């Protein structure tokens, strides 16, 4: 544990399963208007192999299909539902007699490309109108899901499909696809990131010219870092520059000579910003007492305290989710109490980040599947108001749990809570899934 921060781990125990493709088939719908093509509909050649028991030759011809998604702009870690609709196929009824209603079951694949590769398994329900002997098989609709693992543009193209008939005999007509065109596209956005940089001082006050040991941490290894004095929003003459080491830290003994300095900051780039800097950490230049002749001065000094936090408990247990249903496993983090007794103009920020969830047999669930809804309450008499972070994913890059703004007078005692939920796909293998949530106060 580093100065000014405390880490908390948690354990999530759930009974869940991996994503399962769930069918949502449909029969042939009303004919489209002449010359009208639905958005995303494509046509491509297929080679359909009838079951050997049918003794029929292969069927070659075009398939007309359309792929759609329920969310065209997901974020990394989201689950997207894919619908694969085959409106026309060269495959025919493999029987020499009529095929009765509700004996046709479809299954297939959707091919991912672009920022994410792989395949999505899709299935449909057992549903169809009667089909005469030798007539083309009817329209089918199949659905499935996949988890977004990378940001960027993702393409979806039709893959092969199998039409299973379960009347008299269980027969499979397998339709092979080569080089089908892209039918649908989506753009995935990355998870938001939090600024984890911080600046630490060995003392919060000193006489003019006194040296203070300053440690700037959380920066990129090898980055140029500037440590500077601040008086409100302006920088003072106190300044030092260097390079962050392999741990992302830069330490310097800074002589504070400018009597206007009230805080110290650290940052990358040409100037301090909330995105690329840390601080301000309060620092007071204390003038030495100069008693007048024949008199005595009595001076009382209020020394700044520290910024610290405590947390109730060291683990979080999420609610269980039923196998096959999936959904949200709810829970709540241990209540965090933040005490800011530093004085000066600096606010504070409490951030968190979570690792991926490790499950049975080496299975992993992305940390971006965990979301929280923060809340924060300031104790009566606290000079600073407390602002909770935004509700949303936590993820490995981190998110803000709560904080207070910079102001002429800051400090107080604050109670921070957050409800959490882990989104679990249907049919995730049963077992315990664990991750580590790290909270950092700066």
Secondary structure, DSSP 8 states (H G I E B T S, - for coil): --TT-----EEEEEE------------------TT---TTEEEEEEEEE--GGGT---EEEEEEEEEEES-TT-BTT-EEEEEEEEEE-S-B--SSS-B-SS-EEEEEEEEEEETS-EEEEEEEEE----B-TT-B---EEEEEEEE--S-EEEEEEEEEEEEEEESSSEEEEEEEESS--EEEEEEEB--------EEEES-SEE-TTEEEEEEEES--TT-EEEEEEEETTEEEEEEEEEE--TTS-EEEEEEE--TT--EEEEEESSS--TTTEEEEEE-EE-------TT------------EEEEES-S--------TTT-EEEEEE---EEEEE---SS--EEEEEEE--EE-GGG-EE-GGGEEEEEEEEE-TT-SS--EE--SEE-TTT-EEEEEE---SS--EEEEEEEEEEEEE-TT--EEEEEE-EEEEE-
